[in-house]
Every structure is written in structure tokens, then in C-alpha cells.
Amino acid sequence: MHDETSALVAAAAFSEIDRDAVYRAIFTRRDVRDQFLSAPIEDEVLQRLLTAAHHAPSVGFMQPWNFITIRQAGVKEQVWQAFSRANNEAQDMFGKDKKALYRSLKLEGIRKAPLNLCITCDRTRGGKVVLGRTHDLNMDLYSTVCAVQNLWLAARAEGIGVGWVSIFHEADVRQILGIPEHVAIVAYLCIGYVEQIYDQPELQKKGWRKRLELADLIYEEGWGNDTKTIGPEAETAT
């Protein structure tokens, strides 16, 4: 019988410096749209980012992700055109009070960022029956989102900005990148070095929305039950 205890390692807390670095990456991560520099992402740095993504948690250890790197201006232009068409549709979905502000927002860095990255989810990976996905078929999608977050935090630690573009018709990007039908597009990211980022989320800075109060989002033992057991939200780094 396999002795699992021989494979265990210590699970001690991080040092205070290491712990603070993790929280700093979380609290200062931003959705970057316009601060990209033209300097390319070095291959070894990109490898570190993709390795971080590849070490995300995945239900049933299915690892359903793939990563498509896009550097050619011609391909970026096709994706930008797909975004632009969808963005024109999107602005008409908002009322008069929001439409003008929406038009003023820059919502992508597709052509400016030196690297675009499409992260996908192969919904057939692991076969028809996957441990942990037997009753919720979306667990592969959620796992892939964890890979996006891993990459995003690693990028912040590298001084690299990431912007998530979600305004496009999936069929357009699927056709541009030749993605098969059984593979879902989870994230289209713009990636590049940045010298400056906003000190708070850009949409908050520009008056689109404010961060919700954490205390209003916590229930105890069931939906709607207020909790008094958790103190004020911790101060976040800026």
C-alpha cells in the first residue's frame, strides 16, 4: 500500500515578509487597459507566468486549460475589430445616465499590449466522467478561471500589467484563432510591462462603481443571516 505520509511536506505559515508580499499582489492587482509599454515580455518571464497559471487548482486535477499567445499585429487587429463591433453594441445597452461615461472608458489594450493571451478550457479533457465534476459540469470552467487569477497575480509580482477583454462575440474570436467547438474561451488577456497603475480599480476611480462593503456580503450559517463574528475589513495596500 502506498505510504502517503512520506510525500507530505510542512505547511507552516509564511514569514511576515512573504505573507505581506502575497497580500500586496492581491490588493494592488489592476485591470490594465492603457498603461502598457512597448517592451516585449521576455520568454523566460512568460514561461514563469504560464507555469504559475498551470499550477492553479483544478477539480479532479483535470487541468483543462490551454494558452494561445498572440503577438502579430494582424491577428491583434482582427481581434480588436471583433471587440469594436461588440463594444458598439454594448454601449447601447446602458441608459442615458451611463452611456456617456461608458463611451469615455477605455476597455481594452489589444493593439497596445505587446502580448495578447487567450486562455481556453477543453471541456472534453479527462473524459466523460471526471472526479469532482460528476454533478457540476462547470467545474472545468471554474478551474480555468483559477489559472487566470494565478497568472494575474504572478504578473503583478513581475511588474507586468494584465487586462481582461470580455466584450466580443465568442464566435468571432473562435474563428480568428481557429479554436474548436468543444473548447471554451475563458479569458482574452492583454499583457505588458507597466510603469504606473491606478491606486484603486480604474472603474471605481472613474465613477463607474464603488467597491461593496465586505461586511454586507457575509452571512453566517445560511443565506441572509447577518454575522458579527468577523471584524472590520483589513486595510489594503495601495
Contacts in CASP RR format, 6 or more apart in sequence:
PFRMAT RR
TARGET T0000
AUTHOR 0000-0000-0000
METHOD contacts of the structure
MODEL  1
MHDETSALVAAAAFSEIDRDAVYRAIFTRRDVRDQFLSAPIEDEVLQRLL
TAAHHAPSVGFMQPWNFITIRQAGVKEQVWQAFSRANNEAQDMFGKDKKA
LYRSLKLEGIRKAPLNLCITCDRTRGGKVVLGRTHDLNMDLYSTVCAVQN
LWLAARAEGIGVGWVSIFHEADVRQILGIPEHVAIVAYLCIGYVEQIYDQ
PELQKKGWRKRLELADLIYEEGWGNDTKTIGPEAETAT
13 19 0 8 1.000
14 22 0 8 1.000
21 157 0 8 1.000
23 236 0 8 1.000
23 237 0 8 1.000
24 237 0 8 1.000
25 153 0 8 1.000
25 156 0 8 1.000
25 157 0 8 1.000
26 153 0 8 1.000
27 236 0 8 1.000
27 237 0 8 1.000
27 238 0 8 1.000
28 156 0 8 1.000
28 197 0 8 1.000
28 237 0 8 1.000
28 238 0 8 1.000
29 152 0 8 1.000
29 153 0 8 1.000
29 156 0 8 1.000
29 162 0 8 1.000
30 156 0 8 1.000
30 161 0 8 1.000
30 197 0 8 1.000
30 198 0 8 1.000
30 201 0 8 1.000
30 202 0 8 1.000
31 162 0 8 1.000
31 163 0 8 1.000
31 164 0 8 1.000
31 201 0 8 1.000
31 202 0 8 1.000
31 203 0 8 1.000
32 161 0 8 1.000
32 162 0 8 1.000
32 163 0 8 1.000
32 190 0 8 1.000
32 192 0 8 1.000
32 194 0 8 1.000
32 197 0 8 1.000
33 106 0 8 1.000
33 107 0 8 1.000
33 108 0 8 1.000
33 109 0 8 1.000
33 163 0 8 1.000
33 190 0 8 1.000
33 202 0 8 1.000
34 106 0 8 1.000
34 109 0 8 1.000
34 112 0 8 1.000
35 161 0 8 1.000
35 194 0 8 1.000
35 195 0 8 1.000
35 196 0 8 1.000
35 197 0 8 1.000
36 109 0 8 1.000
36 112 0 8 1.000
36 113 0 8 1.000
36 114 0 8 1.000
36 161 0 8 1.000
36 190 0 8 1.000
36 192 0 8 1.000
36 193 0 8 1.000
36 194 0 8 1.000
37 114 0 8 1.000
37 192 0 8 1.000
37 193 0 8 1.000
37 194 0 8 1.000
37 195 0 8 1.000
38 114 0 8 1.000
39 114 0 8 1.000
39 192 0 8 1.000
39 193 0 8 1.000
40 71 0 8 1.000
40 114 0 8 1.000
40 115 0 8 1.000
41 49 0 8 1.000
41 114 0 8 1.000
41 115 0 8 1.000
41 160 0 8 1.000
41 191 0 8 1.000
41 192 0 8 1.000
41 193 0 8 1.000
45 158 0 8 1.000
45 160 0 8 1.000
46 69 0 8 1.000
46 115 0 8 1.000
48 154 0 8 1.000
48 158 0 8 1.000
49 151 0 8 1.000
49 154 0 8 1.000
49 155 0 8 1.000
49 158 0 8 1.000
49 160 0 8 1.000
49 191 0 8 1.000
50 67 0 8 1.000
50 151 0 8 1.000
52 150 0 8 1.000
52 151 0 8 1.000
52 153 0 8 1.000
52 154 0 8 1.000
53 65 0 8 1.000
53 67 0 8 1.000
53 119 0 8 1.000
53 147 0 8 1.000
53 148 0 8 1.000
53 150 0 8 1.000
53 151 0 8 1.000
53 154 0 8 1.000
54 63 0 8 1.000
54 65 0 8 1.000
54 147 0 8 1.000
55 150 0 8 1.000
56 65 0 8 1.000
56 143 0 8 1.000
56 146 0 8 1.000
56 147 0 8 1.000
56 149 0 8 1.000
56 150 0 8 1.000
57 143 0 8 1.000
57 146 0 8 1.000
58 64 0 8 1.000
58 65 0 8 1.000
58 140 0 8 1.000
58 143 0 8 1.000
58 144 0 8 1.000
58 146 0 8 1.000
58 147 0 8 1.000
59 130 0 8 1.000
59 131 0 8 1.000
59 132 0 8 1.000
59 133 0 8 1.000
59 139 0 8 1.000
59 140 0 8 1.000
59 142 0 8 1.000
59 143 0 8 1.000
60 130 0 8 1.000
60 131 0 8 1.000
60 132 0 8 1.000
60 133 0 8 1.000
61 131 0 8 1.000
62 125 0 8 1.000
62 126 0 8 1.000
62 130 0 8 1.000
62 133 0 8 1.000
62 140 0 8 1.000
62 143 0 8 1.000
63 125 0 8 1.000
63 143 0 8 1.000
64 121 0 8 1.000
64 122 0 8 1.000
64 123 0 8 1.000
64 125 0 8 1.000
64 140 0 8 1.000
64 143 0 8 1.000
64 144 0 8 1.000
65 119 0 8 1.000
65 120 0 8 1.000
65 121 0 8 1.000
65 122 0 8 1.000
65 143 0 8 1.000
65 144 0 8 1.000
65 147 0 8 1.000
65 186 0 8 1.000
66 119 0 8 1.000
66 120 0 8 1.000
66 122 0 8 1.000
66 183 0 8 1.000
67 117 0 8 1.000
67 118 0 8 1.000
67 119 0 8 1.000
67 120 0 8 1.000
68 117 0 8 1.000
68 118 0 8 1.000
68 119 0 8 1.000
68 120 0 8 1.000
68 177 0 8 1.000
68 179 0 8 1.000
69 115 0 8 1.000
69 116 0 8 1.000
69 117 0 8 1.000
70 76 0 8 1.000
70 79 0 8 1.000
70 115 0 8 1.000
70 116 0 8 1.000
70 117 0 8 1.000
70 118 0 8 1.000
70 177 0 8 1.000
71 114 0 8 1.000
71 115 0 8 1.000
71 116 0 8 1.000
73 111 0 8 1.000
75 116 0 8 1.000
75 176 0 8 1.000
75 177 0 8 1.000
76 110 0 8 1.000
76 111 0 8 1.000
76 116 0 8 1.000
77 111 0 8 1.000
78 176 0 8 1.000
79 110 0 8 1.000
79 116 0 8 1.000
79 165 0 8 1.000
79 168 0 8 1.000
79 173 0 8 1.000
79 176 0 8 1.000
79 188 0 8 1.000
80 108 0 8 1.000
80 110 0 8 1.000
80 111 0 8 1.000
82 168 0 8 1.000
82 169 0 8 1.000
82 172 0 8 1.000
82 173 0 8 1.000
82 176 0 8 1.000
83 108 0 8 1.000
83 110 0 8 1.000
83 165 0 8 1.000
83 167 0 8 1.000
83 168 0 8 1.000
85 168 0 8 1.000
85 169 0 8 1.000
85 172 0 8 1.000
86 167 0 8 1.000
86 168 0 8 1.000
86 169 0 8 1.000
86 172 0 8 1.000
87 107 0 8 1.000
87 167 0 8 1.000
90 102 0 8 1.000
90 167 0 8 1.000
91 99 0 8 1.000
91 102 0 8 1.000
91 103 0 8 1.000
92 99 0 8 1.000
94 102 0 8 1.000
98 208 0 8 1.000
101 206 0 8 1.000
101 207 0 8 1.000
101 208 0 8 1.000
104 206 0 8 1.000
105 203 0 8 1.000
105 206 0 8 1.000
105 208 0 8 1.000
107 165 0 8 1.000
107 167 0 8 1.000
108 163 0 8 1.000
108 165 0 8 1.000
108 167 0 8 1.000
108 190 0 8 1.000
109 163 0 8 1.000
109 165 0 8 1.000
109 190 0 8 1.000
110 116 0 8 1.000
110 165 0 8 1.000
110 190 0 8 1.000
112 190 0 8 1.000
113 163 0 8 1.000
113 190 0 8 1.000
113 191 0 8 1.000
113 192 0 8 1.000
114 191 0 8 1.000
114 192 0 8 1.000
114 193 0 8 1.000
115 190 0 8 1.000
115 191 0 8 1.000
115 192 0 8 1.000
116 188 0 8 1.000
116 189 0 8 1.000
116 190 0 8 1.000
116 191 0 8 1.000
117 151 0 8 1.000
117 187 0 8 1.000
117 188 0 8 1.000
117 189 0 8 1.000
117 191 0 8 1.000
118 173 0 8 1.000
118 177 0 8 1.000
118 179 0 8 1.000
118 185 0 8 1.000
118 187 0 8 1.000
118 188 0 8 1.000
118 189 0 8 1.000
119 144 0 8 1.000
119 147 0 8 1.000
119 148 0 8 1.000
119 151 0 8 1.000
119 186 0 8 1.000
119 187 0 8 1.000
119 188 0 8 1.000
119 189 0 8 1.000
120 144 0 8 1.000
120 179 0 8 1.000
120 183 0 8 1.000
120 184 0 8 1.000
120 185 0 8 1.000
120 186 0 8 1.000
121 140 0 8 1.000
121 141 0 8 1.000
121 143 0 8 1.000
121 144 0 8 1.000
121 183 0 8 1.000
121 184 0 8 1.000
121 186 0 8 1.000
122 140 0 8 1.000
122 182 0 8 1.000
122 183 0 8 1.000
123 140 0 8 1.000
123 182 0 8 1.000
123 183 0 8 1.000
123 184 0 8 1.000
124 182 0 8 1.000
125 140 0 8 1.000
130 139 0 8 1.000
130 140 0 8 1.000
132 139 0 8 1.000
133 139 0 8 1.000
133 140 0 8 1.000
141 184 0 8 1.000
141 186 0 8 1.000
144 184 0 8 1.000
144 186 0 8 1.000
144 187 0 8 1.000
145 186 0 8 1.000
145 187 0 8 1.000
148 164 0 8 1.000
148 186 0 8 1.000
148 187 0 8 1.000
148 189 0 8 1.000
151 162 0 8 1.000
151 189 0 8 1.000
152 162 0 8 1.000
155 161 0 8 1.000
155 162 0 8 1.000
155 191 0 8 1.000
156 162 0 8 1.000
159 193 0 8 1.000
159 194 0 8 1.000
160 191 0 8 1.000
160 192 0 8 1.000
160 193 0 8 1.000
160 194 0 8 1.000
161 191 0 8 1.000
161 192 0 8 1.000
161 193 0 8 1.000
161 194 0 8 1.000
161 197 0 8 1.000
162 189 0 8 1.000
162 190 0 8 1.000
162 191 0 8 1.000
162 192 0 8 1.000
163 189 0 8 1.000
163 190 0 8 1.000
163 191 0 8 1.000
164 187 0 8 1.000
164 188 0 8 1.000
164 189 0 8 1.000
165 188 0 8 1.000
165 189 0 8 1.000
165 190 0 8 1.000
166 187 0 8 1.000
166 188 0 8 1.000
168 188 0 8 1.000
170 185 0 8 1.000
173 179 0 8 1.000
173 185 0 8 1.000
173 188 0 8 1.000
174 181 0 8 1.000
174 185 0 8 1.000
179 185 0 8 1.000
198 205 0 8 1.000
199 205 0 8 1.000
199 238 0 8 1.000
200 238 0 8 1.000
201 211 0 8 1.000
203 209 0 8 1.000
204 210 0 8 1.000
204 211 0 8 1.000
213 233 0 8 1.000
214 233 0 8 1.000
215 230 0 8 1.000
215 231 0 8 1.000
215 232 0 8 1.000
215 233 0 8 1.000
218 227 0 8 1.000
218 230 0 8 1.000
219 225 0 8 1.000
219 226 0 8 1.000
219 227 0 8 1.000
220 226 0 8 1.000
220 227 0 8 1.000
220 229 0 8 1.000
END
